[in-house]
Amino acid sequence: MLHAAIIMDGNGRWATARGLPRIAGHKAGAEALRRTVEAAPEAGIGTVTVYAFSSDNWKRPPAEVSALMRLFHNYLRREQERCIENDMRVSVIGRRDRLPRMLLPAIEGIERATAHCSTLHLRIAVDYSSRDAIIEAAKRLRKNATRESLSALLGGPDVDLLIRTGGEQRLSDFLLWECAYAEMVFTPRMWPDFDASDLNAAVAEFHSRERRFGAVPRMLVLSRK
């Protein structure tokens, strides 16, 4: 089963293009997240990590940040039973010490309630910075750092497929270590418009590529025998 990471970009631009407030785009993005994760197992995906709120997003206007936090809280509360029904485990990665207090019980509640689920693992990155995560892991390991020990502390499997919506083509401090050999698919589709057909197209693109992890192409090896 694949590990797909998704940078859910384009919510604000989607809303602005329709003459709507930016929060309307984020609400539509929450619906896109539901569609996408429910389609993921059939597409051969076992883990989905989504970039919901980066550590740099605190720089946004306070009103938008507050609205995003309320939306996240409502999403966790509303989707908990649906996640259990779909056998979906939910984890939240990133810092928690800067999140509003109202969020913590909702995060802990959905993590606890879905801990037994196994069809899909949804990891939601909130107040997340890959650079900060790597620094903290390195501090804990000090001189005993290895690739394996650092990966264990970062807590997530290597990413197979990285999808970014909204037309931008960069990682934006998301899963830098885990994406070392990820196949990347960038699409101009705004996140609120993303659906199962887009996910399936990205997975098909992934399977069309030859993953060599630094080795020579397989056909070249065979031709030399």
SERODO-341477 format. One record per residue (C-alpha): residue in one letter; x negated, y, z. Coordinates in steps of 0.2 Angstrom, whole numbers. Example, Ala and Ser with C-alpha at 12.3 -4.5 7.8 and 13.67 -1.06 7.14 Angstrom:
BEGIN
> type	east	north	up
> A	-62	-22	39 .
> S	-68	-5	36 .
# end
This chain:
BEGIN
> type	east	north	up
> M	0	0	0 .
> L	-6	17	-4 .
> H	-10	32	7 .
> A	-3	47	-2 .
> A	-7	65	5 .
> I	4	79	-1 .
> I	1	98	0 .
> M	19	104	-1 .
> D	16	121	-10 .
> G	28	133	-18 .
> N	42	135	-6 .
> G	41	154	-4 .
> R	39	157	-23 .
> W	53	146	-26 .
> A	64	156	-15 .
> T	58	173	-21 .
> A	61	168	-40 .
> R	79	165	-35 .
> G	81	181	-25 .
> L	82	172	-9 .
> P	73	174	8 .
> R	57	164	10 .
> I	64	153	24 .
> A	77	147	11 .
> G	63	139	1 .
> H	56	131	17 .
> K	73	124	20 .
> A	74	117	3 .
> G	57	110	5 .
> A	63	100	20 .
> E	76	92	9 .
> A	62	88	-4 .
> L	52	80	10 .
> R	67	69	14 .
> R	69	63	-4 .
> T	50	60	-6 .
> V	47	50	9 .
> E	63	39	7 .
> A	56	35	-11 .
> A	39	32	-6 .
> P	40	13	-1 .
> E	47	8	-17 .
> A	33	17	-26 .
> G	20	6	-17 .
> I	16	19	-3 .
> G	14	14	15 .
> T	7	30	22 .
> V	12	48	18 .
> T	2	63	26 .
> V	10	80	22 .
> Y	3	97	25 .
> A	17	107	34 .
> F	8	121	43 .
> S	-11	124	42 .
> S	-21	133	56 .
> D	-23	148	44 .
> N	-4	149	42 .
> W	-3	158	59 .
> K	-9	173	48 .
> R	8	174	40 .
> P	21	187	47 .
> P	27	182	64 .
> A	45	181	59 .
> E	41	168	45 .
> V	31	158	58 .
> S	45	158	70 .
> A	57	153	57 .
> L	45	139	52 .
> M	43	133	70 .
> R	62	132	72 .
> L	64	123	56 .
> F	52	110	61 .
> H	60	108	78 .
> N	77	105	69 .
> Y	70	93	56 .
> L	62	82	70 .
> R	78	82	80 .
> R	90	79	65 .
> E	79	66	56 .
> Q	75	55	71 .
> E	89	43	69 .
> R	87	43	50 .
> C	69	38	52 .
> I	73	24	63 .
> E	86	17	51 .
> N	73	18	37 .
> D	60	10	48 .
> M	49	25	46 .
> R	36	29	59 .
> V	32	48	62 .
> S	16	55	69 .
> V	11	73	70 .
> I	-8	78	68 .
> G	-16	94	72 .
> R	-17	105	87 .
> R	-3	106	99 .
> D	-9	118	112 .
> R	-4	133	101 .
> L	13	127	96 .
> P	29	133	104 .
> R	34	124	120 .
> M	51	119	113 .
> L	42	109	99 .
> L	32	97	111 .
> P	47	87	117 .
> A	54	85	99 .
> I	37	79	93 .
> E	34	67	107 .
> G	52	61	106 .
> I	51	56	88 .
> E	34	48	89 .
> R	40	38	104 .
> A	56	33	96 .
> T	48	28	79 .
> A	32	20	86 .
> H	39	2	82 .
> C	43	6	64 .
> S	32	-1	50 .
> T	39	1	32 .
> L	32	19	30 .
> H	21	30	41 .
> L	24	48	39 .
> R	10	59	46 .
> I	15	78	47 .
> A	0	90	49 .
> V	5	105	59 .
> D	-8	118	65 .
> Y	-20	107	56 .
> S	-38	111	50 .
> S	-48	98	43 .
> R	-64	107	46 .
> D	-60	109	64 .
> A	-55	91	66 .
> I	-72	86	59 .
> I	-81	97	71 .
> E	-72	91	86 .
> A	-75	73	81 .
> A	-93	76	78 .
> K	-95	85	95 .
> R	-88	69	103 .
> L	-99	57	94 .
> R	-115	68	95 .
> K	-130	57	90 .
> N	-120	41	88 .
> A	-110	47	73 .
> T	-107	35	58 .
> R	-95	35	44 .
> E	-85	22	53 .
> S	-85	31	70 .
> L	-80	48	63 .
> S	-66	40	53 .
> A	-59	32	68 .
> L	-59	48	78 .
> L	-51	58	64 .
> G	-37	45	65 .
> G	-31	43	47 .
> P	-35	30	33 .
> D	-44	36	17 .
> V	-32	45	5 .
> D	-29	36	-11 .
> L	-18	49	-20 .
> L	-18	68	-16 .
> I	-3	77	-24 .
> R	-2	96	-23 .
> T	13	105	-30 .
> G	15	123	-34 .
> G	2	125	-47 .
> E	-13	128	-36 .
> Q	-28	116	-38 .
> R	-38	116	-21 .
> L	-38	106	-5 .
> S	-35	121	7 .
> D	-44	113	22 .
> F	-33	97	21 .
> L	-40	80	25 .
> L	-57	84	18 .
> W	-66	69	25 .
> E	-51	57	20 .
> C	-50	63	2 .
> A	-68	59	-2 .
> Y	-63	47	-16 .
> A	-45	52	-18 .
> E	-37	53	-35 .
> M	-30	71	-36 .
> V	-14	76	-46 .
> F	-9	94	-47 .
> T	8	99	-53 .
> P	16	116	-57 .
> R	32	109	-50 .
> M	37	119	-34 .
> W	39	108	-19 .
> P	58	111	-17 .
> D	61	104	-34 .
> F	50	89	-31 .
> D	59	72	-31 .
> A	57	53	-33 .
> S	53	54	-52 .
> D	39	66	-49 .
> L	32	55	-35 .
> N	33	40	-47 .
> A	24	50	-61 .
> A	10	54	-49 .
> V	8	36	-44 .
> A	8	30	-62 .
> E	-5	43	-65 .
> F	-15	36	-50 .
> H	-14	18	-57 .
> S	-20	24	-75 .
> R	-36	29	-68 .
> E	-51	18	-65 .
> R	-58	20	-47 .
> R	-76	17	-46 .
> F	-82	24	-29 .
> G	-99	29	-37 .
> A	-102	12	-46 .
> V	-103	10	-65 .
> P	-87	7	-75 .
> R	-82	-12	-74 .
> M	-82	-14	-93 .
> L	-100	-7	-94 .
> V	-105	-20	-82 .
> L	-97	-34	-92 .
> S	-105	-28	-108 .
> R	-122	-30	-101 .
> K	-120	-48	-96 .
# end
